[in-house]
Amino acid sequence: MNILFQKTHQRAFGTFPLRHDACMAAIAVALDVGYRAFDTAQMYGNEAEVGEGLARSEVPRQDLFLTTKVHPDNYGEALFLTSVEQSLKDLRLDYVDALLLHWPPLDGDIASPLRQLQRAQDKGLARHIGLSNFTASMMRDARNILDGPIVTNQVEFHPLLNQDILLGAANETGIPLSSFTSVARGEVFKYPQFAEIGQAYGKSAGQVVLRWILQKGVSVNTMSTKPENIRANFDIMDFTLSSIDMARIDALTHTNKRIIGSDLVPWAPDWD
């Protein structure tokens, strides 16, 4: 089974948009709660803080799963490996566990950055490689371009957005999905169904949302600076949503509210 779907790593602590002391403080709480998977990116500008936060911990390196993502501006052959080496220096690591392409390139040529990603893995800079924000058709193309496993496609995934096409591509290609913007930047809390469902399980609305994502076969990235929320986001393995409750939440995906689009990120693709 893919490591991102193992029990200890399918819940990752995301670090965007944390910076400086707030970032390191949140990482300390997350480690204490039990998080062992952490997610950052060159684009976030906080790899040094993430590195310091993890270095302060007594958790052994082999127990951690660290993901970072290459900025599209660094996809060129002259910049790619140099940027990854700088990321490792900032993170105080010899390798990352997963190295992803953060967004598809603007020119649509995914083959070139995928080959650079493979080079980084071949040089031992990353144990696993993967994608982020790739469409279903791009997932199929990536599967044909790369010989080895693709560890994930990290995408916006929450109950207010229908991602059936990407889920289908994940099943077809064997590239599992992982989520970001898992509670739609708070938009899910405008829907009373989540709190109502949570009452039956003794769980919060947010925990119901995250459990729904896991039961869709998608690993979860969450971020908070509040210790009680960090703990709650982690504490989602001791209940299972019924098929009726899953279907009730599934119905909300037709809201089709996308949080991160081309209005915010110029590299955002035209989704299929």
Secondary structure, 3 states (H helix, E strand, C coil): CCHHHCCCCCEEEECCCCCHHHHHHHHHHHHHHCCCEEECCHHHCCHHHHHHHHHCCCCCHHHCEEEEEECHHHCCCCCHHHHHHHHHHHHCCCCEEEEEECCCCCCCCCHHHHHHHHHHHHCCCEEEEEEECCCHHHHHHHHHHCCCCCCCEEEECCCCCCCHHHHHHHHHHCCCEEEECCCHHHHHHHCCHHHHHHHHHCCCHHHHHHHHHHHCCCEEEECCCCHHHHHHHHCCCCCCCCHHHHHHHHHHHHHCCCCCCCCCCCCCCCCC
